[in-house]
Amino acid sequence: MKNEHVIQSVIPGSIAEECGFEPGDSLLRINGNEIKDIFDYRYLCMDEFLLLEAKSSDGEIVEIEVEKDFEEDLGLEFVNSFMDQYRSCSNKCIFCFIDQLPKGMRETLYFKDDDARLSFLQGNYVTLTNMSDEDVERIIQYHLEPINISFQTMNPELRCKMLHNRFAGDALLKVDRFAEAGIRMNGQIVLCKNVNDGKELDDSIEKLMKYIPLLESVSVVPSGLTKYREGLYPLELFTKEDAKALLLQVKSWQERCMKNHGIHFVHASDEWYLLAGEDIPFAENYDGYLQLDNGVGMLRLFMDEFRIALQELKEELLVNQVLSEQLKQISDVSFATGVAAYDTLQMLSEELKEVIPWLQVYPYQIKNDFFGEHITVAGLITGQDLIAQLKGKTLGTRLMIPECMLRSNEDVFLDDIRVADVEKALQVPIDIVKSSGQEFLYHILGFRPVE
């Protein structure tokens, strides 16, 4: 059966457990409706009275009546948490990062997704090109929001060229349907030099402003270029002067948007400030950090979190003698990160040493030899680069690395090298740190001094 959803686990004490569901059983229909994916399931489960059609692990078809509170969860977890197959991308964007991967990597890394449903589940940005009218209606019917849209440009002809898809321009009309239905949105523009920048960017921002306040933010991020671009569209790298000009352009639009709408609306990602050699804006410039996962304001939030935690540590030291003794026992540590975040993390570790002068923190900047030196984010550092550049270095009792270097919920780097392999090669335990300034400080210390 096509829409047969196998149950992986049943939450203890849940409605599903009371109904007798067990792992291996399958859910077929809710109130006579087939379940296409996780969104159908969540929507159909909201009612107070449900008729569930299920199949036991031995093949018996049963119907179960359920009476529950509105929106109360059934307590089922499925083998396929998405409850459907992911949709692959129908574009061939001139800046596509996956097209710039070397051969011989893990097969799953070459899969291009452009599935609108992942926008709600994982925050992915989608181009709308393979979204059917039925998909649009379901988003409106279920009022799924916010949806994250990868615009690139509001020039339909140029969008077709950039996405290498003749339907890419018409896909922008779906934005009007979302706006008419009151669906909140966020947008991004992947900027390509001499393609969609300059006057084209001005035109795109101006056209996107008409969707405020439903379109809550638009980020401008530079296209990432690896060293594996043979046969691809000849994109150029942005220079320091380009970055400075872009930041002036964004600032001009922010001033206009603040005056007319009370929000900054358009935001440059952190890479632009680093490339330009300019300070990261203060927190109030980010309108509540709507695009952290897109690298917009990530460094500012990290710095603020660290400094708040550091201030709390200082205050606790004034009244807690036991903590003072604990800090005298802390061990030397090291951390490794990408080129982009290195200066910020080194600066923060020096601020900590002003409070704890005997502390030794060894910072290491890892250049991306695997993808090319122009890829500077920590999330694309491979295990082999980590090993090669840290071999023989002073690492202390622990080596701290950011969680983003690893696959989600796994201990594997992009090149399939495992954390244990790096620990063995470098002869040091690896300490995986979540992307939080507070966690960075606490991991340096090795314990949480302030709860």
Salt bridges, closest charged atoms under 4 A:
GLU4 OE2 - LYS55 NZ 3.01
GLU34 OE2 - ARG29 NH2 3.37
ASP37 OD2 - ARG117 NH1 2.87
ASP37 OD2 - ARG138 NH2 2.49
ASP40 OD1 - ARG138 NH1 2.82
GLU53 OE2 - ARG29 NH1 3.39
ASP84 OD2 - ARG117 NH1 2.61
ASP99 OD2 - LYS92 NZ 3.50
ASP99 OD1 - LYS112 NZ 2.72
ASP115 OD2 - ARG117 NH2 2.80
ASP133 OD1 - ARG177 NH1 3.20
GLU134 OE2 - LYS36 NZ 2.17
ASP135 OD2 - ARG87 NH1 2.58
GLU137 OE2 - ARG177 NH2 2.31
GLU145 OE1 - HIS143 NE2 3.45
GLU145 OE2 - ARG184 NE 3.47
ASP203 OD2 - LYS207 NZ 3.12
GLU206 OE2 - ARG256 NH2 3.37
GLU216 OE1 - ARG184 NH1 3.37
ASP242 OD2 - LYS193 NZ 2.81
GLU278 OE2 - LYS244 NZ 3.52
ASP287 OD1 - HIS264 ND1 2.85
ASP287 OD2 - HIS267 NE2 3.52
ASP304 OD1 - ARG300 NH1 3.49
GLU325 OE2 - LYS328 NZ 3.49
GLU351 OE2 - ARG307 NH2 2.74
GLU410 OE2 - ARG407 NH2 3.59
ASP411 OD1 - ARG418 NH1 2.66
ASP416 OD1 - ARG106 NH2 2.61
ASP431 OD2 - ARG398 NH1 2.71
ASP431 OD1 - HIS443 ND1 2.89
GLU439 OE1 - HIS443 NE2 3.65
GLU439 OE2 - ARG448 NH1 2.76
GLU451 OE1 - ARG448 NE 3.76
